[in-house]
Amino acid sequence: MTLHTLDELLAEGVQGRYILVRSDLNVPLSGAEDGNQTVTDDGRVRASLPVIEKLAAAGARVLVLAHLGRPKGAPEAKYSLKPAVDRLAELAQVPVSLAGDTSGPLAQAAAAALGDGQVLVLENVRFDPRETSKVDGERQAFAAELAALGGSNAAYLDDAFGAVHRKHASVFDLALLLPSFQGDLVRTELDVLRKLTESPERPYVVVLGGSKVSDKLAVIENLIGRADTILVGGGMLFTFLAAQGHSVGASLLESDQIDVVKDYLARAEAAGTSFVLPSDVVVAEKFAADAAHELVAAEAIESSSFGATGIGLDIGPQTGQNFAEHIQAAKTVFWNGPMGVFEFPAFAAGTKAVAQALADSEAFSVVGGGDSAAAVRTLGFAEDSFGHISTGGGASLEFLEGKELPGLTALERD
């Protein structure tokens, strides 16, 4: 079994054919929640564009399927794809429009009127509750409606790596109904992730951050014995510090995971994987951009003037320098999760230090999507400073966990 490529689809010929493309347009927005939002990070829009334009340039009638946010299975103005589609239309060299619904009369009429080389984005697939239904028959019925928009000679191409870990109608069931192909974005992501899992050049350093250690448990377990060094920052670091017996004040703590973390630390030492924890932490009076803050030793968080109510919001400069030295010595680096609350300038230095170290490094570096990808753009780093910036944080983690990804298994065929 194999995954067929966009090049194979183009070789078959797409002139006049409807090609249903699952893209990832799940972008962050700002502004009023009445449909007048603007895109604050267009990375996923720009990443989706090459495949869409290739198909349109070859004469395909391109139907784009995508989601945005987590609507409750019904249309909501704040989750409309309009801001993302407006940005796509600005960037594209081909005509792009948005259908008035997902698979109903408006989408049907717009699809029927679509010309060769034109692009129609269907409204948010999650506006239909069947997209994410746990009932196979409901998802399959929705997928059949989507497939019908393309007629008898349609094909399906998945270019939304950020959604391949979801068993949803537009990701899984639709791929089983039509001749299916992987997009260039999916193929690139898989090539990169295989480098991290099959034969990474060593030393192999993993940088993990983000808020909750529970979100990373499975990937940590799979990395023990595979990675040489795991650098721990972000909100999850406080559960690690607690596992070592340190008090963490009012910092984010998952007390139910302390024993799990203790076990990981013990197993990692036996397996030859080193965990490196912060030596200093920026502690704040409260969770706010303008909060008073102090630098303290990681094992003495409650020694700040805020005492037991202090909240750790970033790694300190000594830790940032130490992490940077590990990164500089590495041949392969995977980074997932910011080191602090980078959205607040006072607590962005740790994340910036890691990003700068990766940008300066000659290692093969992978930024694991999600908040990490948003951080490097927010902090002003050029994307080509890194080996690869993933478009799928959750999907990347599940791949590294060794899980089967439904959106990929659905693409497998002879």
C-alpha positions, 0 to 999 in steps of 0.5 A, spaced: 500 500 500 502 507 498 500 514 498 499 517 491 502 524 490 499 530 487 504 529 481 501 522 479 494 526 479 496 531 475 499 526 470 492 523 470 490 529 468 485 534 471 483 539 466 475 540 467 475 535 473 473 537 480 478 536 485 476 536 492 482 539 496 482 538 504 486 544 506 488 547 513 485 554 514 484 554 521 488 560 522 488 565 528 483 571 528 482 578 531 477 583 531 469 583 533 466 576 533 461 578 528 464 575 522 469 582 521 475 578 524 482 579 520 487 573 520 493 575 525 498 569 522 497 567 515 502 561 515 497 556 514 494 560 508 500 561 505 502 553 506 496 551 503 496 556 497 502 552 492 497 545 491 491 549 490 494 554 485 498 548 481 491 544 480 488 551 478 493 552 473 492 545 470 485 547 469 482 543 475 475 546 478 478 546 485 473 545 491 477 546 498 474 543 504 477 546 511 475 548 518 476 553 523 475 553 530 470 549 534 463 551 532 458 547 535 455 543 529 452 549 526 453 556 523 457 561 527 459 568 524 465 568 528 467 561 525 466 563 518 472 561 513 471 568 510 477 572 513 481 566 511 478 566 504 479 573 503 487 572 505 487 566 500 484 570 495 489 576 496 495 571 495 492 567 490 494 568 482 487 564 481 480 566 482 478 564 489 471 565 492 467 562 498 460 558 498 455 560 502 454 553 505 458 547 506 454 542 502 447 545 501 444 549 495 448 554 495 455 550 495 451 546 490 450 552 485 456 555 486 460 548 485 456 547 478 458 554 476 465 553 477 469 554 471 476 550 469 482 554 473 477 557 479 477 555 486 471 555 491 472 554 498 466 551 501 464 554 508 467 551 515 466 543 514 464 543 522 458 547 521 455 540 519 455 536 526 456 530 521 463 532 520 466 530 527 460 525 529 462 519 532 457 515 528 460 512 522 454 512 518 453 520 519 460 522 517 459 517 511 453 521 509 456 527 509 462 525 506 457 522 500 454 529 499 461 533 499 463 527 494 457 529 490 459 536 489 464 534 484 460 529 480 463 522 477 470 524 475 472 527 481 478 526 486 480 527 493 487 530 495 489 531 502 493 537 503 491 538 511 497 535 515 494 539 521 488 535 521 490 528 519 490 525 526 482 526 526 477 521 524 472 526 520 468 526 514 472 531 510 479 527 512 477 520 513 471 518 510 471 522 503 478 519 502 475 512 502 469 515 497 474 518 491 481 516 488 485 519 493 492 523 493 496 526 498 498 533 497 505 536 497 504 539 504 503 532 507 508 529 503 513 534 506 511 533 513 511 526 513 518 526 510 521 531 515 517 526 521 520 520 518 527 523 519 526 525 526 523 518 528 527 513 523 534 515 523 535 522 526 543 525 526 545 525 533 546 528 538 538 529 537 535 534 542 528 535 543 525 542 546 518 541 549 514 546 552 507 549 552 502 549 558 500 542 560 505 536 561 499 531 560 499 533 553 506 531 552 506 524 556 505 520 550 510 523 546 515 524 552 514 516 553 516 515 545 522 519 546 525 516 552 531 512 549 530 515 542 532 522 543 539 524 547 536 530 550 530 533 552 529 540 554 523 542 558 520 549 559 513 552 559 508 551 564 509 543 564 516 545 567 513 546 574 510 539 574 517 536 573 520 541 578 515 538 583 517 531 581 524 533 584 521 535 590 521 543 589 515 548 591 512 551 585 508 557 588 501 558 584 505 556 577 501 551 573 501 544 576 498 538 574 499 534 581 496 528 578 502 527 573 507 528 578 508 520 579 508 519 572 514 524 571 518 521 576 517 515 573 519 518 566 525 521 569 528 514 572 527 511 566 530 516 561 536 516 566 536 508 565 535 509 557 541 514 556 536 520 555 537 526 559 532 531 561 534 538 562 530 542 567 531 550 568 535 553 573 532 559 573 525 562 572 521 568 571 516 569 577 510 574 576 505 577 581 499 575 577 498 572 570 498 579 566 502 582 561 504 588 566 505 584 572 510 585 576 516 580 576 522 577 578 528 572 577 529 566 581 532 560 582 528 554 579 528 550 586 526 557 590 520 559 586 517 561 593 523 565 595 520 571 590 517 577 594 510 574 591 511 568 596 507 562 595 502 566 590 507 567 585 506 564 578 512 562 573 511 565 566 517 564 563 524 560 563 530 565 566 536 567 561 541 562 564 536 557 562 535 560 555 543 560 555 544 553 557 538 551 552 541 554 546 548 551 548 545 544 547 541 546 541 548 549 538 551 542 539 545 538 536 545 535 529 537 534 529 532 538 533 525 538 534 521 543 538 514 543 540 511 548 545 513 555 547 518 556 553 513 562 557 507 566 555 510 569 549 504 573 547 506 578 553 513 581 551 515 581 559 515 573 558 517 572 551 525 572 552 525 564 553 521 562 547 525 568 543 532 565 546 530 558 543 528 560 537 534 564 536 538 558 537 535 554 532 535 560 527 543 560 528 544 552 529 546 548 523 542 542 525 536 540 522 531 543 526 523 542 526 518 547 529 513 543 531 507 547 529 501 550 533 504 555 538 511 554 536 510 556 529 506 562 531 511 564 536 517 564 531 512 568 526 510 573 532 517 574 534 519 576 528 523 570 525 524 569 518 521 562 516 527 560 512 531 560 518 529 553 520 529 547 517 522 546 517 516 549 520 510 544 521 503 546 520 500 541 524 502 541 532 497 535 534 498 531 528 506 532 529 506 529 536 501 524 535 506 521 529 512 522 534 508 518 539 507 512 534 500 513 533 496 511 527 493 517 523 486 516 520 487 521 515 493 517 512 491 510 513 485 513 508 489 515 503 493 508 502 491 504 496 494 500 491 
